[in-house]
Amino acid sequence: MYYEPGVIHHGLPHDPFKSCVVPRPIGWISTTNQDGTDNLAPYSQFQNITFDPPIVMFSANQNSSGQRKNTTENVEATGEFVWNMATYDLREAVSLSSAEFPAGVDEFKETGLTKAASRIVKPPRVLESPIQFECTYLQTVRLPGNGVMGTVDVVFGRVVGVHIADSALTADGRIDILKLRPLARLGYHDYTSVVDVFTLASPMSEIGAGGLEGSPDRVSAALAQKS
Ligand SMILES: Cc1cc2nc3c(=O)[nH]c(=O)nc-3n(C[C@H](O)[C@H](O)[C@H](O)COP(=O)(O)O)c2cc1C
């Protein structure tokens, strides 16, 4: 089959687009508004985009009333947000926190999650989540789109603090992915979690392999070795 979005209809009973780009990690983003009320919402149009310095982005469509989402408003107003890892164990709370609560409603209270104080930024972390990034706002790229929800705010932030629960690490100091089962979005109303990990040897140079691993230390060591 072939279709052209907005031009030639796919003809399927459900739109396939989001099911083609899978799995998408979930940016479970906590923010605080200018009045001091905390906010928490999941964003699966989320990624890390570079590692030195580490930068993440999430992409917020407008809400069903055609307004910018609370998370975007809060990040731009305060310059700060926190990314919390969503896991299989936390899947119900992740979903509940996506309800379209009005601005000023604290999703931590609505979900029964526990706030953990951040060190550098004001928004709290989700204590039940095993890994959190404290982030400072960099910029928004606003892309116009169709209909009430189509216009999107792509929000970039620099990771300035990383919290990893001791229990999330293996004895040899790696993140224990199979224990955490990070949650990810598929298409439709489907989700997955990581239950399988395999390793491939890298064909790249030592410098490139350091980039693949996201390790500035390994890149620097490889450059020093070369010179
Ligand atoms: C797993 C999951 C992923 C989501 N990903 C996105 C996303 O990438 N972009 C978006 O605009 N909305 C996304 N949503 C919907 C938002 O979470 C929802 O609109 C929420 O009410 C926004 O809250 P806020 O206005 O407090 O920011 C997602 C919902 C769920 C359940």
The ligand as a Gaussian input file, in Angstrom:
#p B3LYP/6-31G(d) Opt

LIG

0 1
 C        1.871000       7.623000      26.727000
 C        1.397000       8.971000      26.260000
 C        2.191000       9.709000      25.418000
 C        1.787000      10.979000      24.979000
 N        2.596000      11.680000      24.143000
 C        2.242000      12.920000      23.752000
 C        3.096000      13.678000      22.884000
 O        4.176000      13.227000      22.487000
 N        2.692000      14.923000      22.529000
 C        1.535000      15.464000      22.977000
 O        1.225000      16.602000      22.626000
 N        0.697000      14.764000      23.805000
 C        1.041000      13.525000      24.205000
 N        0.220000      12.819000      25.053000
 C       -0.970000      13.487000      25.598000
 C       -0.610000      14.423000      26.784000
 O       -0.017000      13.675000      27.829000
 C       -1.894000      15.098000      27.276000
 O       -2.352000      15.999000      26.286000
 C       -1.731000      15.841000      28.595000
 O       -3.001000      16.250000      29.064000
 C       -0.846000      17.061000      28.495000
 O       -0.766000      17.623000      29.777000
 P       -0.315000      19.111000      30.056000
 O       -1.317000      20.043000      29.390000
 O       -0.358000      19.182000      31.549000
 O        1.061000      19.282000      29.503000
 C        0.565000      11.524000      25.439000
 C       -0.261000      10.749000      26.262000
 C        0.147000       9.484000      26.657000
 C       -0.758000       8.665000      27.532000

